[in-house]
Amino acid sequence: MSEAPSYSHNPTLLAPYLELDQGGKIMAEYIWVDGVGGMRCKTATVDHPVSNVSELKEWNFDGSSTGQAPGHDSDVYLRPVAIFKDPFRKGDNILVLCETFNSDGTPNRTNFRHHAAKSMEAAKEHEPWFGLEQEYSLLDADGWPLHWPKGGYPGPQGPYYCGVGTGKVFARDLIEAHYRACLYAGVTIGGINAEVMASQWEFQVGPCEGVSMGDELTMARFLLHRVAEEWGIKVTFHPKIFKDGDWNGAGCHTNYSTKAMRQPGGMKAIEEAIKKLGEKHLEHIAVYGEGNEERLSGKHETGHIGDFTSGVADRGASIRIPRHVAAQGYGYLEDRRPASNIDPYQVTGIIVDTTLL
């Protein structure tokens, strides 16, 4: 039996169709988080350009096919919450981030944005800002790390972090494409860098206030998967793809500040927040990512999952106070416990709940 021909992305085939006039209508890509934290999307035609989510319809999908509903009551509803420009279709076409709701009107079990939005509203006088450092790994189509010897390993860690040159950095073109796509879409992307493990990268999003932090990171993740799709490359947010050997895991370090922390004398507010975070360490760990116990080993720039520590410029602590923040006496803190596969709404929500509410 002959093998089926493999599909190969060919942008030149699509290009002439992207130039066709849309007759005044636009394409709206509805995007949501599925039952296992993955990304889903589908497209709707809208009769005119859109500038506000209030102009968009509530839609639905088959939740039994996404792990979000049983087959006998499968309709799950999409309610638009944020709009971004579409870097793939361009023009007036848009990306629409949505919350998911059950048929009875309650938030779907994976709709963590709903609670986070309430927390952020309750704490808005404190102006909570966040910045998330999203680490991830690139895999070949067969699931093995990109450009690693099949069944084997590259040279030891050392040259890959912020690396330059052949054999030190991989898929820079994909990373550059994702960066540009985020900028075009309107995501507050702060930067990118190659990480400690070969074929591991990081992008930063923020500062963003309140629930918009979760919105922007979720959209940045969607764009990463969508861009990588065109390269035939897989993206994984697993916090520890190799348990054995001298290989770093992947995290989503969470930088956090309030209005009081950002003002002169704000170190007192930072220290108070750290104390509260320590008192609820286990509650935070419970929502800081699946498989995080494999990453928070006390090695590879992590603290141990069972301990809560803090320190100035200490990348082995649970909470790091940047040295310049300690020197000037105000600024922000960095929670280094969250894993790369966190739900950003859960993490930002619980930080606000713990420190402000």
ABEGO torsion letter per residue (X at the ends): XBBBBBBBBBAAAAAAAAABBAGGBBBBBBBBBBAAGBBBBBBBBBABBBABAAABBBBBBBAAAAGABBAABABBBBBBABBBBBAAAEEABBBBBBBBBBAAGBBBAABAAAAAAAAAAAAAAAGBBBBBBBBBBBBBAAGBBBGBBBGBBBBBBGAABGBBEBGABBGAAAAAAAAAAAAAAGBBBAEBBBBABBGBBBBBBOBBBEAAAAAAAAAAAAAAAAAAAAAGBBBBABABABABEBBBBBBBBBBBBBAAAABBGAAAAAAAAAAAAAAAAAAAAAAAEBGAAAABAGBGGBBBAABBBBBBGBAABABBBBAAAAAAGBEBBBBAABBAABBAAAAAAAAAAAAAX
